[in-house]
Amino acid sequence: YQAELAINTADAKIFTKRDDGTVLSQSIGTVQSGQYVATSSGSGQIVDSFDSLLYTSVKYVVQATYSTEVQTIEILVMHDGTDVYITRYGLMYTGANELASFTADLISGQINLKATVANANTTIKFTRTSVQA
């Protein structure tokens, strides 16, 4: 049995070739991380954006911190070119209340992850795994 494996980093795909000559491709997506510091409390603060033409769905792992309080949450975001769909799960926090809540929208070809934070100087760190369109 003989097979080949190739990784194309330009388009984030893995290719395998079976001994019968069949070639299969697997998109590995992209993983990025970032940080946003809210300078004021309130809603509609853009934490992250991505190009809707490049990515259809993403998964965020988010950590918000304020003073000694910590919050973590996982967020799935997807779109159909017109509407944006979001689900939040796995919410945990150490204080009495959530530090941040999240929404998403589509404006001018960009999907925006937005936060409503309770306190100024809340730091939001995230990892985003993106699946190509």
N, CA, C and O atoms as a Tinker XYZ file with bonds, in Angstrom:
   532  protein
     1  N      0.855000   -1.173000    0.000000    73     2
     2  CA     0.000000    0.000000    0.000000    64     1     3
     3  C      0.893000    1.224000    0.000000    63     2     4     5
     4  O      1.803000    1.335000    0.820000    81     3
     5  N      0.633000    2.146000   -0.922000    73     3     6
     6  CA     1.443000    3.346000   -1.038000    64     5     7
     7  C      0.511000    4.547000   -1.196000    63     6     8     9
     8  O     -0.471000    4.480000   -1.935000    81     7
     9  N      0.815000    5.641000   -0.506000    73     7    10
    10  CA    -0.007000    6.846000   -0.580000    64     9    11
    11  C      0.886000    8.066000   -0.447000    63    10    12    13
    12  O      2.044000    7.964000   -0.041000    81    11
    13  N      0.330000    9.235000   -0.797000    73    11    14
    14  CA     1.060000   10.480000   -0.696000    64    13    15
    15  C      0.248000   11.483000    0.111000    63    14    16    17
    16  O     -0.980000   11.415000    0.168000    81    15
    17  N      0.958000   12.407000    0.730000    73    15    18
    18  CA     0.335000   13.474000    1.489000    64    17    19
    19  C      0.994000   14.776000    1.076000    63    18    20    21
    20  O      2.221000   14.852000    1.024000    81    19
    21  N      0.203000   15.809000    0.780000    73    19    22
    22  CA     0.732000   17.127000    0.430000    64    21    23
    23  C     -0.067000   18.187000    1.162000    63    22    24    25
    24  O     -1.280000   18.059000    1.327000    81    23
    25  N      0.614000   19.231000    1.598000    73    23    26
    26  CA    -0.028000   20.352000    2.268000    64    25    27
    27  C      0.232000   21.601000    1.450000    63    26    28    29
    28  O      1.383000   21.956000    1.192000    81    27
    29  N     -0.837000   22.265000    1.042000    73    27    30
    30  CA    -0.732000   23.512000    0.298000    64    29    31
    31  C     -1.083000   24.639000    1.259000    63    30    32    33
    32  O     -2.254000   24.841000    1.581000    81    31
    33  N     -0.081000   25.371000    1.716000    73    31    34
    34  CA    -0.328000   26.432000    2.694000    64    33    35
    35  C     -0.976000   27.664000    2.073000    63    34    36    37
    36  O     -1.558000   28.473000    2.796000    81    35
    37  N     -0.891000   27.829000    0.755000    73    35    38
    38  CA    -1.490000   28.999000    0.096000    64    37    39
    39  C     -3.005000   28.993000    0.204000    63    38    40    41
    40  O     -3.610000   30.041000    0.429000    81    39
    41  N     -3.631000   27.823000    0.046000    73    39    42
    42  CA    -5.098000   27.763000    0.131000    64    41    43
    43  C     -5.580000   26.930000    1.312000    63    42    44    45
    44  O     -6.760000   26.589000    1.394000    81    43
    45  N     -4.673000   26.603000    2.222000    73    43    46
    46  CA    -5.002000   25.896000    3.463000    64    45    47
    47  C     -5.708000   24.570000    3.204000    63    46    48    49
    48  O     -6.743000   24.279000    3.803000    81    47
    49  N     -5.135000   23.771000    2.304000    73    47    50
    50  CA    -5.714000   22.464000    2.010000    64    49    51
    51  C     -4.661000   21.373000    2.144000    63    50    52    53
    52  O     -3.475000   21.575000    1.882000    81    51
    53  N     -5.146000   20.210000    2.564000    73    51    54
    54  CA    -4.323000   19.004000    2.607000    64    53    55
    55  C     -4.813000   18.092000    1.498000    63    54    56    57
    56  O     -6.017000   17.892000    1.339000    81    55
    57  N     -3.886000   17.542000    0.733000    73    55    58
    58  CA    -4.229000   16.624000   -0.343000    64    57    59
    59  C     -3.646000   15.255000   -0.028000    63    58    60    61
    60  O     -2.497000   15.144000    0.400000    81    59
    61  N     -4.437000   14.219000   -0.240000    73    59    62
    62  CA    -3.951000   12.851000   -0.103000    64    61    63
    63  C     -4.189000   12.125000   -1.419000    63    62    64    65
    64  O     -5.180000   12.359000   -2.110000    81    63
    65  N     -3.255000   11.238000   -1.749000    73    63    66
    66  CA    -3.377000   10.441000   -2.965000    64    65    67
    67  C     -3.284000    8.978000   -2.576000    63    66    68    69
    68  O     -2.286000    8.530000   -2.011000    81    67
    69  N     -4.329000    8.250000   -2.887000    73    67    70
    70  CA    -4.376000    6.827000   -2.562000    64    69    71
    71  C     -3.583000    6.028000   -3.584000    63    70    72    73
    72  O     -3.213000    6.536000   -4.643000    81    71
    73  N     -3.330000    4.778000   -3.252000    73    71    74
    74  CA    -2.568000    3.931000   -4.173000    64    73    75
    75  C     -3.306000    3.671000   -5.480000    63    74    76    77
    76  O     -2.686000    3.289000   -6.473000    81    75
    77  N     -4.632000    3.875000   -5.494000    73    75    78
    78  CA    -5.384000    3.696000   -6.740000    64    77    79
    79  C     -5.413000    4.970000   -7.586000    63    78    80    81
    80  O     -6.068000    5.005000   -8.628000    81    79
    81  N     -4.703000    6.024000   -7.142000    73    79    82
    82  CA    -4.621000    7.271000   -7.884000    64    81    83
    83  C     -5.657000    8.303000   -7.501000    63    82    84    85
    84  O     -5.595000    9.433000   -7.987000    81    83
    85  N     -6.612000    7.961000   -6.644000    73    83    86
    86  CA    -7.641000    8.897000   -6.206000    64    85    87
    87  C     -7.017000    9.996000   -5.344000    63    86    88    89
    88  O     -6.275000    9.712000   -4.404000    81    87
    89  N     -7.327000   11.265000   -5.677000    73    87    90
    90  CA    -6.821000   12.405000   -4.914000    64    89    91
    91  C     -7.980000   13.011000   -4.129000    63    90    92    93
    92  O     -9.033000   13.303000   -4.696000    81    91
    93  N     -7.789000   13.195000   -2.846000    73    91    94
    94  CA    -8.782000   13.806000   -1.974000    64    93    95
    95  C     -8.200000   15.089000   -1.399000    63    94    96    97
    96  O     -7.006000   15.156000   -1.107000    81    95
    97  N     -9.040000   16.107000   -1.237000    73    95    98
    98  CA    -8.567000   17.337000   -0.606000    64    97    99
    99  C     -9.387000   17.606000    0.645000    63    98   100   101
   100  O    -10.569000   17.271000    0.720000    81    99
   101  N     -8.743000   18.208000    1.608000    73    99   102
   102  CA    -9.377000   18.539000    2.880000    64   101   103
   103  C     -8.971000   19.956000    3.241000    63   102   104   105
   104  O     -7.783000   20.232000    3.408000    81   103
   105  N     -9.929000   20.852000    3.365000    73   103   106
   106  CA    -9.627000   22.211000    3.785000    64   105   107
   107  C     -9.335000   22.211000    5.275000    63   106   108   109
   108  O    -10.101000   21.663000    6.067000    81   107
   109  N     -8.234000   22.824000    5.647000    73   107   110
   110  CA    -7.882000   22.855000    7.063000    64   109   111
   111  C     -8.272000   24.166000    7.724000    63   110   112   113
   112  O     -8.098000   24.330000    8.932000    81   111
   113  N     -8.797000   25.099000    6.943000    73   111   114
   114  CA    -9.212000   26.374000    7.511000    64   113   115
   115  C     -8.025000   27.175000    8.005000    63   114   116   117
   116  O     -6.876000   26.813000    7.755000    81   115
   117  N     -8.299000   28.253000    8.699000    73   115   118
   118  CA    -7.237000   29.078000    9.250000    64   117   119
   119  C     -7.551000   29.368000   10.706000    63   118   120   121
   120  O     -8.715000   29.440000   11.102000    81   119
   121  N     -6.508000   29.534000   11.492000    73   119   122
   122  CA    -6.660000   29.870000   12.902000    64   121   123
   123  C     -5.932000   31.180000   13.138000    63   122   124   125
   124  O     -4.761000   31.325000   12.787000    81   123
   125  N     -6.632000   32.126000   13.732000    73   123   126
   126  CA    -6.055000   33.418000   14.058000    64   125   127
   127  C     -6.416000   33.761000   15.492000    63   126   128   129
   128  O     -7.385000   33.243000   16.047000    81   127
   129  N     -5.621000   34.644000   16.084000    73   127   130
   130  CA    -5.938000   35.098000   17.428000    64   129   131
   131  C     -5.826000   36.613000   17.464000    63   130   132   133
   132  O     -5.192000   37.224000   16.604000    81   131
   133  N     -6.443000   37.200000   18.459000    73   131   134
   134  CA    -6.408000   38.649000   18.574000    64   133   135
   135  C     -6.796000   39.103000   19.961000    63   134   136   137
   136  O     -7.155000   38.310000   20.831000    81   135
   137  N     -6.710000   40.413000   20.137000    73   135   138
   138  CA    -7.048000   41.014000   21.418000    64   137   139
   139  C     -7.704000   42.357000   21.173000    63   138   140   141
   140  O     -7.319000   43.090000   20.261000    81   139
   141  N     -8.695000   42.679000   21.989000    73   139   142
   142  CA    -9.393000   43.951000   21.933000    64   141   143
   143  C     -9.558000   44.450000   23.362000    63   142   144   145
   144  O     -9.947000   43.688000   24.248000    81   143
   145  N     -9.261000   45.731000   23.589000    73   143   146
   146  CA    -9.463000   46.322000   24.904000    64   145   147
   147  C    -10.540000   47.395000   24.776000    63   146   148   149
   148  O    -10.370000   48.372000   24.046000    81   147
   149  N    -11.640000   47.208000   25.486000    73   147   150
   150  CA   -12.748000   48.163000   25.456000    64   149   151
   151  C    -12.354000   49.397000   26.264000    63   150   152   153
   152  O    -12.038000   49.301000   27.450000    81   151
   153  N    -12.375000   50.561000   25.604000    73   151   154
   154  CA   -12.006000   51.789000   26.304000    64   153   155
   155  C    -13.183000   52.410000   27.044000    63   154   156   157
   156  O    -13.012000   53.317000   27.858000    81   155
   157  N    -14.394000   51.902000   26.747000    73   155   158
   158  CA   -15.584000   52.374000   27.459000    64   157   159
   159  C    -16.576000   51.217000   27.554000    63   158   160   161
   160  O    -16.463000   50.229000   26.828000    81   159
   161  N    -17.535000   51.347000   28.446000    73   159   162
   162  CA   -18.578000   50.337000   28.525000    64   161   163
   163  C    -19.608000   50.624000   27.447000    63   162   164   165
   164  O    -19.659000   51.730000   26.909000    81   163
   165  N    -20.430000   49.630000   27.130000    73   163   166
   166  CA   -21.487000   49.853000   26.162000    64   165   167
   167  C    -21.512000   48.807000   25.073000    63   166   168   169
   168  O    -20.748000   47.842000   25.099000    81   167
   169  N    -22.411000   49.012000   24.098000    73   167   170
   170  CA   -22.674000   48.005000   23.081000    64   169   171
   171  C    -22.053000   48.362000   21.733000    63   170   172   173
   172  O    -21.611000   49.488000   21.504000    81   171
   173  N    -22.036000   47.362000   20.850000    73   171   174
   174  CA   -21.640000   47.568000   19.472000    64   173   175
   175  C    -20.160000   47.741000   19.218000    63   174   176   177
   176  O    -19.774000   48.267000   18.174000    81   175
   177  N    -19.328000   47.316000   20.137000    73   175   178
   178  CA   -17.886000   47.460000   19.964000    64   177   179
   179  C    -17.358000   46.289000   19.135000    63   178   180   181
   180  O    -17.521000   45.132000   19.522000    81   179
   181  N    -16.732000   46.583000   18.009000    73   179   182
   182  CA   -16.254000   45.536000   17.108000    64   181   183
   183  C    -14.977000   44.921000   17.664000    63   182   184   185
   184  O    -13.950000   45.584000   17.806000    81   183
   185  N    -15.075000   43.635000   17.973000    73   183   186
   186  CA   -13.955000   42.881000   18.526000    64   185   187
   187  C    -13.121000   42.268000   17.407000    63   186   188   189
   188  O    -11.894000   42.224000   17.495000    81   187
   189  N    -13.791000   41.794000   16.350000    73   187   190
   190  CA   -13.102000   41.148000   15.234000    64   189   191
   191  C    -13.965000   41.259000   13.985000    63   190   192   193
   192  O    -15.187000   41.383000   14.077000    81   191
   193  N    -13.330000   41.213000   12.820000    73   191   194
   194  CA   -14.028000   41.234000   11.528000    64   193   195
   195  C    -13.352000   40.249000   10.590000    63   194   196   197
   196  O    -12.152000   39.991000   10.692000    81   195
   197  N    -14.146000   39.701000    9.673000    73   195   198
   198  CA   -13.563000   38.867000    8.625000    64   197   199
   199  C    -14.342000   39.037000    7.338000    63   198   200   201
   200  O    -15.505000   39.441000    7.353000    81   199
   201  N    -13.696000   38.728000    6.222000    73   199   202
   202  CA   -14.256000   38.897000    4.885000    64   201   203
   203  C    -15.285000   37.809000    4.617000    63   202   204   205
   204  O    -14.968000   36.621000    4.669000    81   203
   205  N    -16.522000   38.217000    4.331000    73   203   206
   206  CA   -17.602000   37.252000    4.113000    64   205   207
   207  C    -17.426000   36.459000    2.823000    63   206   208   209
   208  O    -18.003000   35.380000    2.687000    81   207
   209  N    -16.641000   36.967000    1.873000    73   207   210
   210  CA   -16.395000   36.230000    0.634000    64   209   211
   211  C    -15.382000   35.105000    0.842000    63   210   212   213
   212  O    -15.398000   34.116000    0.109000    81   211
   213  N    -14.505000   35.249000    1.830000    73   211   214
   214  CA   -13.486000   34.235000    2.096000    64   213   215
   215  C    -13.967000   33.140000    3.034000    63   214   216   217
   216  O    -13.594000   31.977000    2.879000    81   215
   217  N    -14.799000   33.508000    4.015000    73   215   218
   218  CA   -15.186000   32.567000    5.052000    64   217   219
   219  C    -16.699000   32.551000    5.236000    63   218   220   221
   220  O    -17.339000   33.602000    5.283000    81   219
   221  N    -17.262000   31.359000    5.339000    73   219   222
   222  CA   -18.691000   31.192000    5.551000    64   221   223
   223  C    -19.020000   30.988000    7.019000    63   222   224   225
   224  O    -20.045000   31.466000    7.506000    81   223
   225  N    -18.150000   30.278000    7.722000    73   223   226
   226  CA   -18.409000   30.019000    9.136000    64   225   227
   227  C    -17.114000   30.048000    9.926000    63   226   228   229
   228  O    -16.049000   29.683000    9.429000    81   227
   229  N    -17.234000   30.496000   11.176000    73   227   230
   230  CA   -16.082000   30.575000   12.073000    64   229   231
   231  C    -16.488000   30.132000   13.477000    63   230   232   233
   232  O    -17.661000   30.146000   13.848000    81   231
   233  N    -15.476000   29.741000   14.235000    73   231   234
   234  CA   -15.680000   29.397000   15.645000    64   233   235
   235  C    -14.718000   30.245000   16.466000    63   234   236   237
   236  O    -13.519000   30.294000   16.193000    81   235
   237  N    -15.261000   30.902000   17.463000    73   235   238
   238  CA   -14.458000   31.706000   18.380000    64   237   239
   239  C    -14.379000   31.028000   19.736000    63   238   240   241
   240  O    -15.362000   30.458000   20.210000    81   239
   241  N    -13.222000   31.088000   20.354000    73   239   242
   242  CA   -13.057000   30.833000   21.778000    64   241   243
   243  C    -12.626000   32.176000   22.346000    63   242   244   245
   244  O    -11.582000   32.715000   21.979000    81   243
   245  N    -13.449000   32.712000   23.251000    73   243   246
   246  CA   -13.261000   34.078000   23.729000    64   245   247
   247  C    -13.028000   34.076000   25.239000    63   246   248   249
   248  O    -13.672000   33.340000   25.986000    81   247
   249  N    -12.089000   34.919000   25.663000    73   247   250
   250  CA   -11.850000   35.150000   27.090000    64   249   251
   251  C    -11.919000   36.649000   27.344000    63   250   252   253
   252  O    -11.204000   37.422000   26.706000    81   251
   253  N    -12.766000   37.057000   28.263000    73   251   254
   254  CA   -12.854000   38.456000   28.681000    64   253   255
   255  C    -12.350000   38.552000   30.113000    63   254   256   257
   256  O    -12.653000   37.699000   30.947000    81   255
   257  N    -11.577000   39.598000   30.390000    73   255   258
   258  CA   -11.081000   39.806000   31.750000    64   257   259
   259  C    -11.283000   41.266000   32.145000    63   258   260   261
   260  O    -11.151000   42.180000   31.331000    81   259
   261  N    -11.605000   41.448000   33.410000    73   259   262
   262  CA   -11.715000   42.773000   34.001000    64   261   263
   263  C    -11.296000   42.638000   35.458000    63   262   264   265
   264  O    -11.901000   41.881000   36.216000    81   263
   265  N    -10.259000   43.375000   35.847000    73   263   266
   266  CA    -9.709000   43.263000   37.191000    64   265   267
   267  C     -9.351000   41.792000   37.445000    63   266   268   269
   268  O     -8.530000   41.231000   36.719000    81   267
   269  N     -9.943000   41.166000   38.446000    73   267   270
   270  CA    -9.644000   39.755000   38.719000    64   269   271
   271  C    -10.712000   38.815000   38.177000    63   270   272   273
   272  O    -10.618000   37.602000   38.360000    81   271
   273  N    -11.734000   39.367000   37.508000    73   271   274
   274  CA   -12.819000   38.542000   36.967000    64   273   275
   275  C    -12.461000   38.015000   35.575000    63   274   276   277
   276  O    -11.777000   38.679000   34.796000    81   275
   277  N    -12.943000   36.801000   35.287000    73   275   278
   278  CA   -12.681000   36.153000   34.004000    64   277   279
   279  C    -13.980000   35.559000   33.469000    63   278   280   281
   280  O    -14.797000   35.034000   34.225000    81   279
   281  N    -14.156000   35.652000   32.146000    73   279   282
   282  CA   -15.282000   35.026000   31.460000    64   281   283
   283  C    -14.749000   34.306000   30.234000    63   282   284   285
   284  O    -13.883000   34.830000   29.534000    81   283
   285  N    -15.257000   33.109000   29.968000    73   283   286
   286  CA   -14.951000   32.410000   28.720000    64   285   287
   287  C    -16.262000   31.988000   28.059000    63   286   288   289
   288  O    -17.272000   31.746000   28.720000    81   287
   289  N    -16.204000   31.911000   26.738000    73   287   290
   290  CA   -17.387000   31.529000   25.971000    64   289   291
   291  C    -16.929000   31.037000   24.596000    63   290   292   293
   292  O    -15.904000   31.483000   24.082000    81   291
   293  N    -17.685000   30.128000   24.012000    73   291   294
   294  CA   -17.470000   29.722000   22.630000    64   293   295
   295  C    -18.614000   30.276000   21.804000    63   294   296   297
   296  O    -19.765000   30.297000   22.241000    81   295
   297  N    -18.277000   30.726000   20.596000    73   295   298
   298  CA   -19.264000   31.370000   19.719000    64   297   299
   299  C    -19.101000   30.820000   18.310000    63   298   300   301
   300  O    -17.989000   30.783000   17.782000    81   299
   301  N    -20.195000   30.394000   17.700000    73   299   302
   302  CA   -20.206000   30.007000   16.293000    64   301   303
   303  C    -20.909000   31.101000   15.507000    63   302   304   305
   304  O    -21.964000   31.587000   15.913000    81   303
   305  N    -20.313000   31.489000   14.369000    73   303   306
   306  CA   -20.903000   32.498000   13.491000    64   305   307
   307  C    -20.890000   31.950000   12.075000    63   306   308   309
   308  O    -19.877000   31.415000   11.623000    81   307
   309  N    -22.016000   32.081000   11.369000    73   307   310
   310  CA   -22.062000   31.720000    9.956000    64   309   311
   311  C    -22.982000   32.694000    9.244000    63   310   312   313
   312  O    -23.762000   33.411000    9.871000    81   311
   313  N    -22.874000   32.705000    7.904000    73   311   314
   314  CA   -23.722000   33.603000    7.127000    64   313   315
   315  C    -24.085000   32.936000    5.807000    63   314   316   317
   316  O    -23.452000   31.972000    5.378000    81   315
   317  N    -25.124000   33.479000    5.177000    73   315   318
   318  CA   -25.552000   32.992000    3.867000    64   317   319
   319  C    -25.411000   34.067000    2.796000    63   318   320   321
   320  O    -26.002000   33.957000    1.722000    81   319
   321  N    -24.636000   35.096000    3.084000    73   319   322
   322  CA   -24.449000   36.203000    2.161000    64   321   323
   323  C    -25.385000   37.364000    2.437000    63   322   324   325
   324  O    -25.142000   38.483000    1.984000    81   323
   325  N    -26.447000   37.107000    3.173000    73   323   326
   326  CA   -27.424000   38.144000    3.519000    64   325   327
   327  C    -27.594000   38.249000    5.029000    63   326   328   329
   328  O    -27.491000   39.332000    5.606000    81   327
   329  N    -27.854000   37.113000    5.653000    73   327   330
   330  CA   -28.098000   37.087000    7.090000    64   329   331
   331  C    -26.922000   36.435000    7.822000    63   330   332   333
   332  O    -26.216000   35.588000    7.274000    81   331
   333  N    -26.738000   36.853000    9.063000    73   331   334
   334  CA   -25.698000   36.295000    9.931000    64   333   335
   335  C    -26.386000   35.529000   11.053000    63   334   336   337
   336  O    -27.366000   35.995000   11.633000    81   335
   337  N    -25.856000   34.351000   11.346000    73   335   338
   338  CA   -26.408000   33.502000   12.401000    64   337   339
   339  C    -25.328000   33.301000   13.454000    63   338   340   341
   340  O    -24.159000   33.100000   13.126000    81   339
   341  N    -25.723000   33.356000   14.705000    73   339   342
   342  CA   -24.759000   33.237000   15.796000    64   341   343
   343  C    -25.355000   32.379000   16.899000    63   342   344   345
   344  O    -26.541000   32.482000   17.212000    81   343
   345  N    -24.524000   31.538000   17.480000    73   343   346
   346  CA   -24.925000   30.805000   18.675000    64   345   347
   347  C    -23.786000   30.892000   19.680000    63   346   348   349
   348  O    -22.610000   30.838000   19.319000    81   347
   349  N    -24.151000   31.023000   20.920000    73   347   350
   350  CA   -23.182000   31.150000   22.012000    64   349   351
   351  C    -23.399000   29.987000   22.974000    63   350   352   353
   352  O    -24.535000   29.621000   23.275000    81   351
   353  N    -22.310000   29.415000   23.448000    73   351   354
   354  CA   -22.447000   28.292000   24.374000    64   353   355
   355  C    -21.202000   28.188000   25.249000    63   354   356   357
   356  O    -20.190000   28.838000   24.987000    81   355
   357  N    -21.289000   27.383000   26.264000    73   355   358
   358  CA   -20.149000   27.155000   27.153000    64   357   359
   359  C    -19.761000   28.379000   27.963000    63   358   360   361
   360  O    -18.590000   28.548000   28.300000    81   359
   361  N    -20.720000   29.233000   28.280000    73   359   362
   362  CA   -20.437000   30.460000   29.025000    64   361   363
   363  C    -20.085000   30.139000   30.472000    63   362   364   365
   364  O    -20.815000   29.427000   31.161000    81   363
   365  N    -18.955000   30.678000   30.918000    73   363   366
   366  CA   -18.542000   30.564000   32.322000    64   365   367
   367  C    -17.981000   31.919000   32.748000    63   366   368   369
   368  O    -17.343000   32.606000   31.950000    81   367
   369  N    -18.218000   32.307000   34.013000    73   367   370
   370  CA   -17.609000   33.528000   34.518000    64   369   371
   371  C    -17.423000   33.416000   36.022000    63   370   372   373
   372  O    -18.155000   32.707000   36.713000    81   371
   373  N    -16.403000   34.150000   36.516000    73   371   374
   374  CA   -16.037000   34.035000   37.925000    64   373   375
   375  C    -16.750000   35.041000   38.818000    63   374   376   377
   376  O    -16.857000   34.817000   40.023000    81   375
   377  N    -17.236000   36.137000   38.260000    73   375   378
   378  CA   -17.883000   37.169000   39.059000    64   377   379
   379  C    -19.375000   36.943000   39.178000    63   378   380   381
   380  O    -19.883000   35.860000   38.883000    81   379
   381  N    -20.073000   37.983000   39.617000    73   379   382
   382  CA   -21.520000   37.902000   39.795000    64   381   383
   383  C    -22.276000   38.028000   38.477000    63   382   384   385
   384  O    -23.399000   37.538000   38.359000    81   383
   385  N    -21.667000   38.684000   37.477000    73   383   386
   386  CA   -22.340000   38.929000   36.201000    64   385   387
   387  C    -21.392000   38.674000   35.030000    63   386   388   389
   388  O    -20.175000   38.599000   35.201000    81   387
   389  N    -21.977000   38.544000   33.837000    73   387   390
   390  CA   -21.173000   38.421000   32.622000    64   389   391
   391  C    -20.385000   39.707000   32.395000    63   390   392   393
   392  O    -20.870000   40.804000   32.674000    81   391
   393  N    -19.172000   39.558000   31.888000    73   391   394
   394  CA   -18.361000   40.722000   31.549000    64   393   395
   395  C    -18.717000   41.271000   30.170000    63   394   396   397
   396  O    -18.635000   42.475000   29.927000    81   395
   397  N    -19.115000   40.363000   29.265000    73   395   398
   398  CA   -19.416000   40.779000   27.897000    64   397   399
   399  C    -20.450000   39.843000   27.279000    63   398   400   401
   400  O    -20.489000   38.650000   27.583000    81   399
   401  N    -21.279000   40.400000   26.415000    73   399   402
   402  CA   -22.185000   39.601000   25.596000    64   401   403
   403  C    -21.858000   39.915000   24.136000    63   402   404   405
   404  O    -21.280000   40.959000   23.837000    81   403
   405  N    -22.230000   39.009000   23.229000    73   403   406
   406  CA   -21.747000   39.114000   21.851000    64   405   407
   407  C    -22.881000   38.981000   20.834000    63   406   408   409
   408  O    -23.835000   38.229000   21.033000    81   407
   409  N    -22.747000   39.734000   19.737000    73   407   410
   410  CA   -23.622000   39.659000   18.582000    64   409   411
   411  C    -22.736000   39.691000   17.339000    63   410   412   413
   412  O    -21.524000   39.882000   17.437000    81   411
   413  N    -23.346000   39.503000   16.174000    73   411   414
   414  CA   -22.596000   39.593000   14.922000    64   413   415
   415  C    -23.481000   40.213000   13.857000    63   414   416   417
   416  O    -24.703000   40.066000   13.894000    81   415
   417  N    -22.858000   40.915000   12.895000    73   415   418
   418  CA   -23.598000   41.482000   11.775000    64   417   419
   419  C    -22.747000   41.448000   10.508000    63   418   420   421
   420  O    -21.547000   41.179000   10.551000    81   419
   421  N    -23.396000   41.725000    9.387000    73   419   422
   422  CA   -22.752000   41.773000    8.074000    64   421   423
   423  C    -22.920000   43.170000    7.518000    63   422   424   425
   424  O    -24.041000   43.613000    7.270000    81   423
   425  N    -21.804000   43.874000    7.319000    73   423   426
   426  CA   -21.829000   45.230000    6.782000    64   425   427
   427  C    -20.726000   45.360000    5.739000    63   426   428   429
   428  O    -19.554000   45.127000    6.034000    81   427
   429  N    -21.100000   45.727000    4.533000    73   427   430
   430  CA   -20.159000   45.963000    3.433000    64   429   431
   431  C    -19.201000   44.801000    3.220000    63   430   432   433
   432  O    -18.002000   45.006000    3.029000    81   431
   433  N    -19.728000   43.585000    3.252000    73   431   434
   434  CA   -18.908000   42.406000    2.984000    64   433   435
   435  C    -18.064000   41.926000    4.151000    63   434   436   437
   436  O    -17.290000   40.980000    4.003000    81   435
   437  N    -18.198000   42.559000    5.304000    73   435   438
   438  CA   -17.443000   42.163000    6.494000    64   437   439
   439  C    -18.398000   41.624000    7.551000    63   438   440   441
   440  O    -19.438000   42.221000    7.831000    81   439
   441  N    -18.029000   40.492000    8.130000    73   439   442
   442  CA   -18.756000   39.977000    9.285000    64   441   443
   443  C    -18.064000   40.544000   10.518000    63   442   444   445
   444  O    -16.851000   40.407000   10.675000    81   443
   445  N    -18.834000   41.177000   11.384000    73   443   446
   446  CA   -18.291000   41.797000   12.590000    64   445   447
   447  C    -18.778000   41.059000   13.827000    63   446   448   449
   448  O    -19.979000   40.852000   13.998000    81   447
   449  N    -17.850000   40.664000   14.688000    73   447   450
   450  CA   -18.192000   40.158000   16.013000    64   449   451
   451  C    -18.185000   41.362000   16.934000    63   450   452   453
   452  O    -17.167000   42.042000   17.069000    81   451
   453  N    -19.333000   41.630000   17.576000    73   451   454
   454  CA   -19.469000   42.813000   18.421000    64   453   455
   455  C    -19.697000   42.423000   19.874000    63   454   456   457
   456  O    -20.333000   41.413000   20.177000    81   455
   457  N    -19.163000   43.247000   20.760000    73   455   458
   458  CA   -19.300000   43.005000   22.192000    64   457   459
   459  C    -20.051000   44.138000   22.860000    63   458   460   461
   460  O    -19.914000   45.303000   22.485000    81   459
   461  N    -20.843000   43.782000   23.851000    73   459   462
   462  CA   -21.404000   44.735000   24.796000    64   461   463
   463  C    -20.716000   44.436000   26.114000    63   462   464   465
   464  O    -20.879000   43.357000   26.683000    81   463
   465  N    -19.947000   45.401000   26.593000    73   463   466
   466  CA   -19.173000   45.173000   27.817000    64   465   467
   467  C    -19.744000   46.006000   28.962000    63   466   468   469
   468  O    -20.252000   47.109000   28.760000    81   467
   469  N    -19.650000   45.459000   30.143000    73   467   470
   470  CA   -20.173000   46.126000   31.330000    64   469   471
   471  C    -19.210000   47.175000   31.871000    63   470   472   473
   472  O    -19.631000   48.146000   32.500000    81   471
   473  N    -17.908000   46.977000   31.624000    73   471   474
   474  CA   -16.896000   47.855000   32.217000    64   473   475
   475  C    -15.874000   48.305000   31.188000    63   474   476   477
   476  O    -15.461000   47.532000   30.323000    81   475
   477  N    -15.471000   49.570000   31.293000    73   475   478
   478  CA   -14.339000   50.030000   30.485000    64   477   479
   479  C    -13.102000   49.244000   30.912000    63   478   480   481
   480  O    -13.041000   48.733000   32.030000    81   479
   481  N    -12.142000   49.151000   30.040000    73   479   482
   482  CA   -10.885000   48.422000   30.286000    64   481   483
   483  C    -11.079000   46.918000   30.416000    63   482   484   485
   484  O    -10.260000   46.235000   31.032000    81   483
   485  N    -12.154000   46.403000   29.842000    73   483   486
   486  CA   -12.326000   44.957000   29.735000    64   485   487
   487  C    -11.475000   44.490000   28.563000    63   486   488   489
   488  O    -11.570000   45.040000   27.466000    81   487
   489  N    -10.653000   43.488000   28.787000    73   487   490
   490  CA    -9.801000   42.937000   27.735000    64   489   491
   491  C    -10.452000   41.682000   27.185000    63   490   492   493
   492  O    -10.834000   40.785000   27.937000    81   491
   493  N    -10.575000   41.628000   25.866000    73   491   494
   494  CA   -11.172000   40.472000   25.197000    64   493   495
   495  C    -10.113000   39.841000   24.305000    63   494   496   497
   496  O     -9.617000   40.473000   23.372000    81   495
   497  N     -9.774000   38.600000   24.596000    73   495   498
   498  CA    -8.831000   37.852000   23.771000    64   497   499
   499  C     -9.617000   36.722000   23.102000    63   498   500   501
   500  O    -10.561000   36.183000   23.680000    81   499
   501  N     -9.213000   36.370000   21.873000    73   499   502
   502  CA    -9.950000   35.342000   21.171000    64   501   503
   503  C     -9.046000   34.565000   20.240000    63   502   504   505
   504  O     -7.986000   35.029000   19.820000    81   503
   505  N     -9.510000   33.357000   19.933000    73   503   506
   506  CA    -8.954000   32.553000   18.865000    64   505   507
   507  C    -10.095000   32.296000   17.905000    63   506   508   509
   508  O    -11.189000   31.911000   18.319000    81   507
   509  N     -9.840000   32.510000   16.602000    73   507   510
   510  CA   -10.870000   32.311000   15.584000    64   509   511
   511  C    -10.402000   31.228000   14.619000    63   510   512   513
   512  O     -9.328000   31.330000   14.026000    81   511
   513  N    -11.214000   30.202000   14.472000    73   511   514
   514  CA   -10.967000   29.171000   13.476000    64   513   515
   515  C    -11.957000   29.408000   12.344000    63   514   516   517
   516  O    -13.168000   29.374000   12.562000    81   515
   517  N    -11.452000   29.646000   11.138000    73   515   518
   518  CA   -12.292000   30.019000   10.001000    64   517   519
   519  C    -12.342000   28.890000    8.983000    63   518   520   521
   520  O    -11.337000   28.232000    8.717000    81   519
   521  N    -13.527000   28.674000    8.416000    73   519   522
   522  CA   -13.723000   27.686000    7.375000    64   521   523
   523  C    -13.947000   28.433000    6.065000    63   522   524   525
   524  O    -14.821000   29.295000    5.973000    81   523
   525  N    -13.156000   28.098000    5.059000    73   523   526
   526  CA   -13.242000   28.823000    3.794000    64   525   527
   527  C    -14.582000   28.607000    3.110000    63   526   528   529
   528  O    -15.199000   27.547000    3.221000    81   527
   529  N    -15.016000   29.649000    2.397000    73   527   530
   530  CA   -16.284000   29.596000    1.665000    64   529   531
   531  C    -16.209000   28.589000    0.539000    63   530   532
   532  O    -17.183000   28.404000   -0.190000    81   531
